[in-house]
Amino acid sequence: MPRVCNVTSPKTIPCCGTSKLEPISNAAMIIMNADGSEQKRLTNNSYDDSAPCWSPDGKKIAFVSRRDTNYDIYVMNTDRTEQKRLTNNPAYDGKPCWSPDGTKIAFETDREKYYDIYVMNSDGSGLRNLTNKPAQERFPR
């Protein structure tokens, strides 16, 4: 499976293949073979697109984008089509991670004073807080 990387122009950021990436100013995403060949840009806009995570079947990528004043979770096909916003909240939503069967996406958010892990269906429905504790729960896996 190709890897997904965050890049900024003109310098490539050396942090690929993980959903633990911090948002990078004006970041885009590219897809390439493991040896770096056949690079194809997945996003090309003025927004911060980062923290890519492959779906288990390899057909979709969940990622974080700052397309208005906050970071939300998006999903798109690996051919760049059907970019869809899954969360829409003024809080930070980040670091998406697919469930092994591809039906759910977990992510971290600071919607309630502390960071919590939320989960939703892969279409954005069925949102619920998994941790809901007065502590910092981050980096879903």
N, C-alpha and C positions, 0 to 999 in steps of 0.2 A: 504494500500500500504506500502511495506517495506520502510525504510529510507536509505539514502545513506550517508556515513560518510567518512571523510578523516582519514586515520590512518598512522602512521609511526611505524616502528618496532624498539623496542618492545613495545613502549608506545602508547596507543590509544589517539588520540586527541579528546577532548570533544566538537566537533562542527559539528553537524549533521543537514541535511535536509534544507540547505539554499544555495543559489547561491551567498551569500555575503562573502564567505570564501576567505581569502587571500591565495595565493599559499604557500605551506609548503614544505620545503626542503625534497626531496625524498619521497613525499607523495604517497600513494596508496589509492584506494577506495574499501570499502567493502559494502555489502548489508546485511541487517538483518531485522528481525521482530522488531516491536516497543519495545518489551520487551528485546531485545538484543539477542534473540535466533536465531538459524539457520544462523550464520554468514557465508557469502561466499565472497571471495575476487574477486572483479571485475577487478582490474588491479594488476599486479605483475611484475614490471620492475624497472629499476634504474632511471626513469624519475619522475618529479613532476607531478602528476595527482591530480587535485583538482577542487573545485567549481562545484560540480555536480548539475544538474537540470533535473528533470524528465519531459518527454514529457507528455502532457495531457492524452494520452491514456495508459500511464504506460509501453510502450514497448521499449522506447529508453531513453538514458541519454546523455545529452550534458555536456561536461566538458572541462576543460582547461588542457593542457599538455605542458610540456617543453621537447620536444623530440629532439630538436636541440638547438640552442642558444637563442631561444625566446619562449614565451608562445603563443599558438594558440588554436583555438576552435576545438574540436573533437566531434564526436557522435558515440555511439555504442548501440547495443541491450542490454537489461538487462541480457541476458544469456551470455554476454562477447564476442559475435561474431560481426563481421563486424565493427571493429573500423575504422573510416574514418576521416581523417583530412579535416576540412571545410575551415579553413583560412590558409594562408601561406604568412605572412608578417613579416618583421623584427621588427615591432612595437609590443608592448604588446597588445594582444587580450584576454579579460577575462570576467568573470562573465556572462556566457550565460544564457538566459532566453527564454523559449518557448512562442510563442503566444498561446492564449486560444484554437485556432483550430488546433494547431500543425503544421502549414504550414510554420512558420517563426521562426527564432531565433534572438533575439536582444542580443547585447553584447557591452561592453565598450572597447575603444581602444584609444591609444595615437598616432595614425598615423599622425595627423596633429597638432603639437605643443601642443594643449590642448586635454584633454579627451573628446571624443564624443561618442554618442550612434549610433551604426550602426545596420542595420537589413539585414538579408539575408534569402533566402529560406532555408528550412530545409535540402536541399542537398548541400548547400554552394553557389548556384548560386544567381544571382540577388542582389549582395551586394550594399548597398547604405547608405550614411550618413544621419541620421535623424535629427541631431541637428546642426552641422556645424556652431558653434558660438564661439567667442573668450572667452569662459568660460569653467569651468570644469563640464561636464555632465557625471554622473557616475551612477552605480547601476541600470541597466534597470529592470523593473518589468512589 
